[in-house]
Amino acid sequence: MTTAAIDVVDNPEAQQFQARIDGHLAFAEYRLIKGAIMFTHTEVPSALGGRGIGSALIQAGLKAARERDLKVMPVCPFFAAWFGKHPEDRDLLHPSYKTALGL
């Protein structure tokens, strides 16, 4: 399965980007704060591992941040690691996290 085939939706009530696949729920939790979105936790059930679902959740979250003109605060280690591997997205980082991540 490619990330393009993964349907990720924003569930504002739960404050999560979610993907429901094969009866499982994968999600990236967030909190909106003034001018920023803080990603606090990402969870992909082990049954869904290795299918690019975590990446799809991150990409959906970053797309939403761009559309809403929000800076990203990656508290979640999975989100933080993304920025180490994807310099093209570092413009989204909140200034305090650029320093914290050594970028």
Beta strands, then each sheet from edge to edge (+ up, - down):
strand 1: 9-11
strand 2: 16-21
strand 3: 24-33
strand 4: 36-43
strand 5: 71-74
sheet 1: 1+ 2- 3+ 4- 5-
end
